Amino acid sequence: MRKVAIVTDSTATVPKPLLQQLDIRVVPLLLNLAGRSYRDGVDITPDEFYRLLRTSKCAPTTSAPSLGDFVRVYAAAAREADGIVSIHPPSNLSAIYNTAVKASQMVNGSQIRVVDSRSASMAQGFVVLEAARAATAGADLEAVVARANEIAAKVRFFAMLETLEYLHRGGRIGGAAALLGIMLQIKPIVHLVDGQVQPLAKPRTRTRGIRYMLQAMAEQVNGRPIHAAILQADAAREAEGLRQQVADRFPCAELHVAEFTPVMGAHTGPGVLGVAFYADKDS
């Protein structure tokens, strides 16, 4: 029996080979579109989702995993590990965290600690990866939680949106602001501050947006080795270009490309391009 099992949700967007390699368990969110319900990243691929999104007359809706979904995953993990660390977005960003906490109180057999990643997408994914690496190396429950919190405190992400239309559809931005952004062809860059999505910059072109993200990234890492992931939603070619720029410009301890799941794409729309990263400590 291993000491610690790692659980997260599908918003972490950890590439599947890493999930398998590090034995990370994922609880999928739910997507409702065109009269059907899908488990995020299980029943529908991103390509299928964006094709449906462009033709559907109804906006997709999403929901957090149910209490039962978490209980089933925790119960299975408890049969194989003495402890469980479950890592999720902050409670002011999603209901996932609170649901995980309630489920953790319903499962016997293992100690379960729910950790606030303070972020989303592969910014959360890096918290998950480092917790899983610590668990694989034999760390106990408290040491894994400490490593997760250490990474959560310093990981950052920037995401450039193609349009404000989908944020408007989901009620996350007012109609006037969305209309102004569309008229001006703004490509807004957002980030997370204390668990809240906040605007960072408003470039008029994607080229300027990419340049801004790379410069902001350089200022924060200050020449140190970095762990980075390119984020993309239906923008694979641009993502590969940005991956190459990051590889050329920064000393990368690891560099991944992570695709937004359908649930995340439902809130942002296609065309998202961004980067999640954190820097190693100074030697």
Secondary structure, 3 states (H helix, E strand, C coil): CEEEEEEEEHHHCCCHHHHHHCCEEEECCEEEECCEEEEECCCECHHHHHHHHHHCCCCCEEECCCHHHHHHHHHHHHCCEEEEEEEECCCCCCCHHHHHHHHHCCCCCCEEEEEECCCCHHHHHHHHHHHHHHHHCCCCHHHHHHHHHHHHCCCEEEEECCCCHHHHHCCCCCHHHHHHHHHHCCCCEEEEECCEEEEEECCCCHHHHHHHHHHHHHHHHCCCCEEEEEEEECCHHHHHHHHHHHHHHCCEEEEEEEECCHHHHHHHCCCEEEEEEEECCCC
